[in-house]
Amino acid sequence: MAIITFSREMGSGGIPIAQQLAEEIGYELVDGDALKEAASAYDLTDAALQQADEKPPAFVDALDRQIDLSVHRIQLFVLERALQGNVIIYGRGGQDLLPGIQSVLRVRVIAPFEERVGRWAEREWIDPDLARYLVRRSDQQRAGFIKYYFDRDWENPLDYDLVINTVRMTNDCAVKLIKTAVEDPYLLEMKHLCENKIKDLIIQKKIQIARLADERIDDIWFNIDVTDGKVILSGHIHSDAERQAALEDAQQVEGVKSITDKLKVVHY
């Protein structure tokens, strides 16, 4: 169940590489189109996707809670596809959603800014100044999304296993490099060890979604840890009623084996 994650800059040419790779190795491509097709099953509307997909928060409390809920639903979609294995996760913070999963090959696709602007202007038949604005805005949104939700510098090369500059490499060469890398013995050895970890991440994500969707819970920042289906809730919460709601939400998630309540009620 090897997993390939793609981080890409707008105009870098990442999508044709991912599409060619998926076709050649027979992996499922988990991208924006796949997300749109599955959106209704995750209670995601077109408006929610437009508002939340790979974008930082609005920094308005009531709105941000709804955005966070949509982001977590998108992340659940990604995690459930990752559990299937043999997938290419395109964007959406894929590698950050899978901490400690050693069967992940983390790829980043880049190109110089002006090269990306020229490509986007040609592709979309738009003025270069407009293309420059759109590419810069996309870079800022995606960097902000990764920084806010995962506290990581999007451009740090140490966070990737393979960085491909498409101004110096053909798509065929890029695909060949990735195919070789994903066949590395270490990645193959790690495949069978990761399934249970991903299942725990899915349980954690479902509890996070239930917490955000539950209007009985005002304090949404307590901790949720899951190991082998065993859940630990810790941190502070505002009332005994909220604690009971949090426990009920966790109990209803499929796959939960036990719940340890370490929540502390702190009245404000």
N, C-alpha and C positions, 0 to 999 in steps of 0.2 A: 504494500500500500504506500508506495512512494508518493510524495507530495512536492510539487514545484510551485513556488510562489514568485510572482512577477511584480516588482516595483518599477514604475516607468514614468518618465517625464512626457508631458504632452508634446507630440510631434517627434518623439524619438524613434518611432517606428516599432514600438513594442508589440502592438496587436498583430501585425502580420507575422512576426516571429512566433508569437504564442500560438496563432492559428496553424501555421505550418508545422510547428512542433507537435501540437495535439494530433494533427492528421497523421504524421509520420510514426508516432509512438503509440497511438490509439488511446490517449488520455482524454478525459472529459475536460473541456475548457469552461471554467467557472468565471464568467465575466459579466458585464452589465446586461447583455442580452439574456443570459441564463437567469440572472437575478430578476429581470422583468417578467420572464415566463413563470417564475415560481412565486412572484410577489404576493399574489392573493392567498396562497397557502400560509403565508407568514403575516397576514393582516397588514400588508404594506400597500398603500395606494400609490398612484403615480405622483401625487403631490408630496407624499412622505418621502419617496425616493429622491425627488427633485430637491427636497429640503435637506435631507440628511446624508445622502450617499457621498462619502469621501469629502465631507465638508466639516469645518470646525463649527462649534456651537454659536448661537446668536447672542449669548450672554444676557438673556432675558429669562428669569427663573422659570416661569410657567411654560414658555415656549421651549426652553432647553430640556425640560423633563420629557416633553413629547418627542423632541429630536433624539434624545438619548434612547427612548424606547424604540424608535425606528432604527437607530444605529444598532442596538442590541439584537433586534430581529434580523437585520441584515447579517450580523455576525453569526447568529444561530444558523442561518442558511449556509454560510461559508463553512462552519464547523461540521455540519451534517454531511456536506459534500466531501470534506476532508476525511471523515470517518470511512467513507466508501473506498478511499485510496485511488491511486492512479489518476490524479487530478492535477490540473494547472489552475491555481488560484490567481486571477489577474486583478491586482490592486486590492482595495478594501482592507488594507492592513493585514493581509493574510499571514505573513510570517509572525506578526506580533500577536495574532490570535492563537498561536500554537507554541507558547513558551515551553521549553524542555522537550519538544518533540524532535527527536534526533533524525528522523527520516525525511526532513524537509530540506530541499535544495533551494536556497534563497538567491534569486536572480534579480539584478537591477539593470535596466536598459536606459542609456543616457545618450545625449548628443549636445553639442554646443548650442547655446541659446539662439543665436541668429540663424543657425542651420534649422533649428526646429521651427522658428518663425517662418522661414521661407517655405518649408515643407507644408506647414499648416495653411499658409496663404494659397499655395498652389492646389492643395487638396480640396479646400473649401471654396476656391475662387473668390477670395476676399482681399481687400486692401491690406498690404503688409503692416500698416500701422494698427489696424484692427486685429490682425493676427498676433502682433506683438503684445497688445493689451490682453488678448485671450490667453496666450501662453503664459504670460507673467501672472495673471490672475489664477490660472490653474495651478501653477507651481506654488503660489502662496496658499491656496486653499488646501492642497494636498499636504503640504508641509505642516500647515496649521492643524489639520485633521490628525496626522500622526503624532504631532507634539502634544496635542490636548488629550487624546484618548490613550496614547501609549508612552508619552513622555520620552520620545526618541527623536533624534535629529535625522530627518528623512534622507539627508545627503551623506551621512557617515558611511564610508566604504567598508568599515570593519563590521558592519551589520549584515553584510552580504557575502555569499560564497563565490559569486561570479558577477562581475560588473562588465557590461558590454557597451562599448561606444560605437554606435551604428554609423558614425561618419567615417570610421576606419575599418569597418567590417561588413561583409555582405550578410544578408539574411541566411543564406545557406550555411555560411561559416558559423554564424551565431547558433543556429539550430544544431549543427554538428557538435559544437562545444557543449551545449546543454545536454544533448543526448549522451555524450561521453561522461559528463559529470554525474548524471543521475544513475549511471551504472556503476558508480564507485562502490567497491566492496563494503565500505563502512556504512553507506546509506542502505544497502541491501541487507546488511546484518541488523540494522536498527528497526526495520519495518515491523517485525512481529512484536516488538516491545512497546509500541506506541498506541495500540488500539484502545487499551483501557484508559490511558491518559486523556485521549481525545474524548472518550465517553464521559469522563469526569468534567472536562471543560464544557461539554454540552449540558450536563446537569447544572453546572454553575451558571451557565448562560440562561437557562430556562428559569432558574430561581431569580436571577437578576431582572429578567423580563417581567416575571410575576410581581416582583417588588415595585418596579416602575409603574406597572399598570394598576396596582392596588391603591385606590384613593384613600383607604384607611391609613396608609403609611405616609407620614409627612417626611420623616427622616430616612432618606434613601442611601445613606453612606455607610451603613454598617458592613462588616466584612463577611464574605461568603467563601469558605474554603471546602473543597471536595477532594477526597482521596478514596479510591475504590468504592465509590458510591456513598461514603459516609460524609455527612455534611456537618460543618462547624459554623455556627453563626456567632460572631463576636463583635465587639465594639459597643457603641452607645446607641440608644434609641429613646424616644421622647416619653413613652408611656407603656404601661402594662398592656393596654389595648393594642398598641402598635406591635409590641412583642408577640402577642397572640396571633395577630394577622400575619406577621413574618413567618412564624412557625407553621401556620396553616398553609401559606403559599408554598413553603418548601416541602411539606408533606404531600402535596398534590402532584409533585413532579415525578414522572416515571423514572425509575432507576435508583431513587433514593433508598438506601438501606437503613440508615439511622440518622438522627439529628441530635447534635450536642448544642445546647443553648448556653452560650457564654455572654449573652447580651446584657448590658447594664443600662438600667433606666436612669436617664439624667433629665430632670425637669428643668425647663427654661422659663 
